[in-house]
Amino acid sequence: MWATVGALLAAAGVVGWAVRRAPSTAPVAGPQVRMTTAPVVRGDVTARVQVAGVLGFDGAYTIVNQLPGGVITAVPAPGTAVVRGDDLYAVAGVPAVLLYGTTPAYRELAAGMSDGTDVLQLEQNLVALGMDPGHGITVDRHFSDATAAAIRRWQAARSLPVARRTGRLPLGQVVFLPSAIRVGQPLAEVGASAGPGAPVLSATATARVVRVALTADRQATVHPGDQVRVNVPGLAQPVDGTVREIGTVATPPSQGTGPATVPMVVTVTLPAGTPALDQAPVQVAITGAQRHNVLLVPVTALLAGESGGYQVAVVDDAGRRLVTVRPGLFDEAAGTVEVTGDGLTEGTQIEIPVS
């Protein structure tokens, strides 16, 4: 269950609003805060809590050379997106090409090889690249004559010399990674020598994610698959996100104070044309329970009562008076809170600080 606003406001550092104390009857030297009024409204409330996150790219890869040793002749620039069928790098003029798959390439792909997942991945990629127009490949773990024919077709499409259209792929000429990548920093320069196993470049996936250090006390209130809203710098409107995973191992605070946290990953799709922000701070609104047709006031209207609890200052023709209220669901993103209180109705004018 989501906590009431009382519990939320009591947690240090959780929200940015401070509950004001109701003024005593003793005279005050002068106004401390400029005040205005706002009406109590009736509507729907969603319990949303804002947490800080960091927008970046998913995954992290170190790509190592598996081609025969030689001089590096090509490495893509940082930030380059490499998709299926594109060159990742080249050694002695021979490129290593990206294909999609989760099993790394670990042997030559050629006729006569034993069945395996790497063959299945290769055939899936050849079909996706349009190299099996006659549908001769049975996409399975077996390297067939149709597989070799599709490789030759692909080698021709890549303008390889006729002598290199062999229908086989020596180790290192393809690199299997789960998806398209975004090149990070090269780990070797053009002109440098690289043997098998030498790191060539770092990369991430092109998919965007937000990483959140979720306080452990909120771990039970959010779940994989939950929808969230993410405020991204430079975008006028929040974007939708989906909680992909939540860690189970808590990390203690780095300075020895504050709550422990667990990692949470949120997937997001940014509008076309959004700058390729990396490690940018964002705000994530986590959605919890909902209530309909309830009375709502700005959270800044809440006053801490002299004997505990909460009050609001009602302003009407009779003057100003304090009304005890019970907070309900709290929407940190909107800055509103559900309240109930004797004599409190829709349209009642209450006192709030001037923002």
MARBA-139197 format. One record per residue (C-alpha): residue in one letter; x, y, z. Coordinates in Angstrom, 3 decimals. Each point is the difference from the previous one (the first is absolute). Layout:
<rs>
A  X  Y  Z
...
</rs>
This chain:
<rs>
M  0.000  0.000  0.000
W  1.120  3.493  -0.723
A  0.668  2.120  3.066
T  -2.155  2.981  0.892
V  1.431  3.432  -0.438
G  0.756  0.112  3.708
A  2.463  -2.856  -0.272
L  1.427  1.349  -3.211
L  0.591  3.458  1.385
A  1.559  -1.450  3.125
A  2.676  -1.805  -2.013
A  3.013  2.278  -0.226
G  0.998  0.822  -3.545
V  -2.934  -1.769  -1.618
V  -1.893  3.090  -1.082
G  0.878  3.612  -0.476
W  -2.902  1.575  1.892
A  0.086  0.864  3.691
V  -3.194  -0.031  2.012
R  -0.568  3.388  1.635
R  -1.059  0.198  3.625
A  -3.337  1.600  0.721
P  0.576  3.472  1.505
S  -0.558  0.376  3.723
T  -2.177  2.707  1.519
A  3.080  1.981  1.085
P  0.596  3.142  -2.048
V  2.510  -0.253  -2.812
A  2.359  2.839  -0.828
G  -0.734  -0.163  -3.727
P  -1.105  -2.327  -2.772
Q  2.476  -2.792  -0.535
V  -1.443  -1.284  -3.272
R  -2.177  1.728  -2.584
M  -3.339  -1.792  -0.226
T  -2.809  -0.365  -2.506
T  -3.013  -2.287  -0.302
A  -0.958  -2.915  -2.213
P  -3.206  -2.048  -0.214
V  -0.405  -3.561  1.183
V  -0.646  -2.019  -3.158
R  -1.623  -3.348  -0.646
G  1.654  -2.464  -2.323
D  2.098  -3.100  -0.389
V  3.350  -0.529  1.678
T  2.810  -2.384  -0.823
A  2.667  -0.671  2.602
R  3.163  0.991  -1.843
V  3.416  0.377  1.530
Q  2.866  1.772  -1.757
V  3.398  -1.693  0.075
A  3.248  1.062  -1.615
G  1.460  -2.039  -2.822
V  2.694  0.100  -2.668
L  -0.792  -0.343  -3.705
G  2.496  -2.050  -1.970
F  0.395  -2.870  -2.410
D  -0.696  -3.639  0.760
G  2.643  -2.695  0.255
A  3.774  0.224  -0.072
Y  2.299  -1.920  -2.320
T  3.726  -0.282  -0.553
I  0.620  -1.203  -3.534
V  3.194  -1.971  -0.457
N  1.725  -0.962  -3.206
Q  -0.345  -3.593  -1.223
L  1.453  0.595  -3.460
P  3.572  -1.040  -0.711
G  2.498  2.449  1.464
G  0.928  3.034  -2.021
V  -0.327  3.762  -0.293
I  -3.363  1.565  0.821
T  -1.241  1.768  -3.129
A  -3.440  1.251  1.108
V  -1.780  0.847  3.265
P  -3.319  1.921  0.140
A  -0.168  3.378  1.736
P  -1.480  0.284  3.512
G  -3.782  0.331  -0.088
T  -0.341  -1.904  -3.278
A  -2.998  -2.335  -0.168
V  0.877  -3.392  -1.466
V  -2.871  -2.243  -1.106
R  -0.269  -3.515  -1.386
G  2.232  -0.427  -3.021
D  2.211  3.042  0.701
D  3.752  -0.130  0.533
L  1.207  0.245  3.598
Y  3.700  0.375  -0.771
A  2.578  -1.385  -2.416
V  3.428  -1.601  0.326
A  2.270  -0.092  -3.053
G  -2.972  1.104  -2.105
V  -2.202  -2.902  1.112
P  -3.126  1.224  1.812
A  -1.741  -1.548  2.983
V  -3.747  0.272  -0.651
L  -2.745  0.318  2.643
L  -2.706  -2.653  0.054
Y  -2.633  -0.456  2.700
G  0.168  -2.862  2.465
T  0.722  -0.804  3.623
T  2.535  -2.791  -0.569
P  3.449  1.389  -0.879
A  1.656  -1.069  -3.224
Y  2.631  -2.541  1.020
R  0.819  -2.019  -3.140
E  0.013  0.137  -3.772
L  -3.462  -0.206  -1.551
A  0.261  -2.340  -2.953
A  -1.342  -3.164  -1.613
G  0.730  -3.135  2.005
M  -0.093  1.689  3.400
S  -2.005  -1.569  2.821
D  -3.454  1.308  0.809
G  -0.235  2.875  2.466
T  -1.660  3.161  1.199
D  2.521  2.092  -1.937
V  -1.283  -1.570  -3.241
L  -3.584  0.797  0.987
Q  0.964  3.623  0.670
L  1.847  0.255  -3.305
E  -2.990  -1.300  -1.960
Q  -2.373  2.367  1.802
N  2.227  2.909  -0.991
L  0.408  -1.103  -3.611
V  -3.790  -0.172  -0.350
A  -0.420  3.399  1.682
L  2.572  1.509  -2.390
G  -1.975  -1.279  -3.003
M  2.641  -2.525  -1.058
D  -2.448  -2.900  -0.369
P  -2.479  1.302  -2.611
G  -0.969  -3.501  -1.072
H  -0.706  -1.123  3.581
G  2.423  -2.886  -0.318
I  1.298  0.255  3.550
T  -1.613  -2.019  2.733
V  0.804  2.198  2.974
D  1.393  -2.495  2.466
R  3.301  -1.039  1.546
H  1.282  -1.771  -3.149
F  2.336  1.594  -2.570
S  -1.417  -1.019  -3.395
D  0.772  0.641  -3.660
A  -2.677  2.739  0.121
T  1.909  1.627  2.867
A  3.208  0.036  -2.037
A  -1.861  1.401  -3.025
A  -1.441  2.810  2.141
I  3.490  0.849  1.303
R  1.329  0.223  -3.574
R  -2.917  2.241  -0.896
W  0.811  2.205  2.992
Q  3.702  0.109  -0.906
A  -0.937  1.122  -3.508
A  -2.350  2.669  1.380
R  2.912  1.300  2.078
S  2.082  0.298  -3.199
L  2.619  -2.477  1.112
P  2.355  -1.198  -2.754
V  -1.182  -3.165  -1.716
A  2.818  -1.965  1.605
R  -1.378  0.878  3.442
R  -3.587  -1.058  -0.739
T  0.625  -3.359  1.570
G  -3.235  -0.772  1.834
R  1.928  -0.244  3.271
L  0.742  2.466  2.784
P  3.343  -0.423  1.791
L  0.072  0.790  3.713
G  -0.010  3.741  0.618
Q  -1.814  1.083  -3.171
V  -3.324  0.188  1.851
V  -0.678  1.180  3.558
F  -3.236  -1.032  1.698
L  -1.522  2.552  2.404
P  -3.594  0.121  1.307
S  -0.994  3.157  -1.911
A  1.198  3.116  -1.779
I  2.720  1.865  1.863
R  1.206  3.526  0.619
V  3.770  0.292  -0.123
G  1.647  1.344  3.106
Q  3.715  0.661  0.186
P  2.388  -1.837  -2.335
L  2.385  -2.153  1.989
A  2.496  -0.196  -2.868
E  0.971  2.508  -2.656
V  0.136  -0.354  -3.754
G  3.580  -0.940  -0.851
A  0.556  -1.948  3.210
S  0.605  -3.728  -0.026
A  -2.637  -2.312  1.438
G  0.247  -3.697  0.602
P  -2.848  -2.413  0.762
G  -1.609  0.914  3.316
A  1.155  3.631  -0.046
P  -2.717  2.505  1.042
V  -0.993  2.217  -2.934
L  -2.922  2.128  1.187
S  -2.585  0.451  2.728
A  -3.691  0.297  -0.765
T  -3.511  0.030  1.397
A  -3.345  -0.961  -1.451
T  -1.926  2.755  -1.790
A  -3.057  -0.512  2.216
R  -0.536  2.713  2.620
V  -0.472  -0.782  3.684
V  -0.249  1.928  3.247
R  1.844  -1.347  3.009
V  -1.411  0.839  3.419
A  1.460  -0.593  3.466
L  -3.317  -0.936  1.608
T  -0.146  0.269  3.765
A  -0.533  -3.443  1.456
D  -3.172  1.038  1.833
R  -1.675  0.580  -3.388
Q  1.042  -3.328  -1.462
A  -3.328  -1.649  0.814
T  -2.065  2.813  -1.542
V  1.272  -0.288  -3.571
H  0.318  -3.084  -2.198
P  1.406  -1.013  -3.384
G  -2.525  0.922  -2.678
D  -1.308  3.072  1.861
Q  -0.435  3.145  -2.070
V  1.808  3.199  1.004
R  0.412  3.522  -1.387
V  3.455  1.437  -0.654
N  0.835  3.702  -0.209
V  2.926  0.385  -2.415
P  1.983  3.241  -0.365
G  -0.916  1.831  -3.185
L  -3.359  -1.754  -0.503
A  -3.195  1.963  0.583
Q  -1.989  -3.045  1.113
P  0.907  -3.039  2.115
V  0.512  -3.282  -1.842
D  -1.429  -3.366  0.947
G  2.273  -2.617  1.486
T  -0.276  -3.589  1.178
V  1.751  -1.510  3.005
R  2.096  -2.833  -1.429
E  1.762  -1.272  3.077
I  0.559  0.706  3.671
G  3.026  -1.283  1.839
T  -0.262  -2.132  3.105
V  3.331  0.846  1.647
A  0.001  3.294  1.904
T  2.988  2.345  -0.074
P  0.795  1.933  3.190
P  0.376  3.790  -0.255
S  3.446  1.119  -1.114
Q  0.418  2.471  2.858
G  -1.392  -2.277  2.685
T  -3.258  1.955  0.374
G  -3.307  -0.159  -1.810
P  -2.021  -2.983  -1.224
A  1.362  -3.029  -1.807
T  -0.885  -0.232  -3.701
V  -0.671  -2.644  -2.633
P  0.571  0.523  -3.746
M  -3.056  0.476  -2.226
V  0.117  0.107  -3.802
V  -2.713  1.751  -2.034
T  -0.256  -0.336  -3.786
V  -1.017  3.105  -1.953
T  -0.523  0.931  -3.642
L  0.907  3.600  -0.741
P  -1.606  2.033  -2.803
A  1.857  0.215  -3.300
G  2.496  2.818  -0.025
T  0.731  -0.125  3.732
P  3.708  0.680  0.589
A  2.034  -3.098  0.854
L  0.178  0.918  3.687
D  2.183  -2.290  2.060
Q  0.249  0.013  3.805
A  -2.578  2.806  0.118
P  -1.914  0.513  3.282
V  -3.753  -0.608  -0.281
Q  -3.002  -0.241  2.311
V  -2.116  -3.166  0.074
A  -3.598  0.103  1.251
I  -0.950  -3.387  1.454
T  -3.737  -0.660  -0.082
G  -1.775  -1.844  2.779
A  -3.600  -0.146  1.251
Q  -2.809  2.109  -1.469
R  -3.105  1.573  1.533
H  -2.899  1.604  -1.843
N  -2.295  2.934  0.792
V  1.830  1.143  3.132
L  0.795  3.428  1.468
L  3.457  1.287  -0.896
V  2.135  2.848  1.320
P  3.565  1.139  -0.729
V  2.383  -1.723  2.385
T  1.350  3.456  0.902
A  -3.373  0.717  1.642
L  0.665  -2.550  2.754
L  0.821  1.322  3.443
A  1.436  -2.058  2.830
G  -2.465  0.084  2.891
E  1.066  0.992  3.510
S  -0.912  -3.440  1.363
G  0.915  -2.016  -3.055
G  -1.854  -0.690  -3.198
Y  -0.644  2.480  -2.769
Q  -2.130  3.077  -0.616
V  -0.870  2.421  -2.763
A  -0.883  3.673  0.390
V  -3.465  0.690  -1.419
V  -0.666  3.579  -1.100
D  -3.633  1.146  -0.447
D  -2.309  2.881  0.864
A  0.333  -0.850  3.692
G  3.777  0.390  -0.136
R  2.759  -2.544  0.375
R  -0.344  -3.247  1.962
L  1.937  -3.250  0.270
V  -1.641  -3.268  -1.033
T  1.474  -3.353  0.930
V  0.476  -2.271  -3.040
R  1.066  -3.558  -0.574
P  2.363  -0.409  -2.978
G  -0.455  -2.909  -2.380
L  1.823  -0.743  -3.242
F  2.819  2.338  -0.880
D  1.014  0.957  -3.565
E  3.512  1.371  0.260
A  0.183  0.632  -3.745
A  -3.071  2.261  0.058
G  0.600  1.355  3.506
T  -3.507  -0.933  1.180
V  -1.399  -2.120  2.799
E  -3.385  -1.596  0.696
V  -1.641  1.354  3.179
T  -3.131  -0.498  2.086
G  -1.164  2.393  2.703
D  -3.181  1.262  1.691
G  -1.615  2.777  -2.027
L  2.527  -0.263  -2.813
T  -1.745  0.000  -3.398
E  0.816  0.606  -3.619
G  0.631  3.692  -0.578
T  0.981  0.808  3.586
Q  2.784  2.579  -0.069
I  3.123  -0.975  1.891
E  3.193  1.845  0.738
I  3.200  -0.896  -1.836
P  3.409  1.661  -0.272
V  0.710  2.087  -3.071
S  2.365  -2.040  -2.157
</rs>
